[in-house]
């Protein structure tokens, strides 16, 4: 959607949100820091736009249908190549 993500630094979130690049992450146990991340983005719209744009690009590069197709194709090529040996 082109908006920056704000999330907690736990589970798989850091795999999707690059802290300071596509959004902001806060430690899972600190609601105050999570609120601070939101405040930072609200206070600096230019920074928020940069993160949002980078986030949208990251999703398209890594999680789009085209990216998934390329990954499946690569896996199949490796599998076929290994079966030829």
Secondary structure, 3 states (H helix, E strand, C coil): CCCCEEEECCCCHHHHCCECCCEEEECCCCHHHHHHHHHHHHHCHHHHHHHHHHHHHHHHHHHCHHHHHHHHHHHHHHHHHHHHC
